[in-house]
């Protein structure tokens, strides 16, 4: 394969040499050293990056914030960062391990200078002799420090780009879709339907899945996954060629053809975002700013309520008002309501969403600050037989690694079936526009996955 960068010694990359005040301080350099095959260590590969998946945690990764205003006078100082209640609470709950990276507490400690980023898609250009799961020329997506034209990543952190997916579509797959799939399938065990004679709106009842923040990265993925059935295995399943997931056989997880296919009720905070959810499969859409949104859910289900609640934003207590008997509430993320001085442009009044591995990438709700974590009325949990189910996709690696192939197996079947495609925000940014793109994420101007294109021209082979 002809390597267009073989003769180049320098490349474009965002290189962080100090903690930044905000994404606007990111500078795209054109003189970053190009990684070479001679530098590869065991298990490593070089990828030509074609598209970058952008996340809210990318902002946290590069910004060492000392400007957050104390909202309760706690005056705490953690890791040398004086940030008041926000920094203290974030560290207590170990939010977005990348925040710990900022303070040198994360298990991966990139020294200055480092290239930020978390998700990408591209083409393999070189591999260490020890790598067996991919070869030069393969189209892949994965996880790694990605704000550059060419990067070095572990071969275990990549997967093959699904057939007929563009690089832009594949760039945001690695975190959002497995998070939502694991939540709905592994944890909630969402079902197509159950026979019932007691409900007035039909003897065959699809389970109802209520998805909050349904236009965001994980939210829209949850809408799509909950709505469609998982196809039966077939010999053309892409992961059959994914050798590094040794248990990924196309016949290993023979799900029934109608494993999901639920009735989906989507919530969001604006008409535009509700329309995004509707276009991607939601049966009903509700604005969760409406005071009676829980009653609307009950009305839509003839009083039955939601069998599964997918909550990445911290609406658990309210959601229990419209959760069905034996309902399962998925805690995918949660809200930390805090008030910051609006005199600091980097500290608006907002709801900061917290989620393992920063699955949530574009939700910051302009709400009245409460200054507390959400509290749950446990009497409702008891009286309705409700299960509160945590979802920490990143923790499957050390705790249940055998389930990871199962998740990707189901997802790749869905992709191969052509039932849905990843939702990419309507504006695809250029690599030089990443600071602007991150600002758009932080100010809730986006939906779905925000992507930056690294190379002009064709992105689909």
Helices and strands as residue ranges (DSSP letters): E 10-14, G 23-25, E 28-33, G 37-39, E 44-54, H 56-62, E 77-78, E 81-82, H 85-92, H 98-102, E 119-127, E 139-143, E 150-154, G 155-157, E 158-160, H 167-170, H 173-181, I 182-187, E 194-195, E 204-205, E 208-211, H 217-227, G 238-241, E 263-268, H 271-279, E 284-287, H 293-300, E 306-311, H 316-319, G 320-322, E 323-331, E 334-338, E 350-354, G 356-358, E 364-365, H 378-383, E 387-390, G 393-395, H 396-399, H 402-417, E 429-430, G 431-433, H 434-442, E 450-453
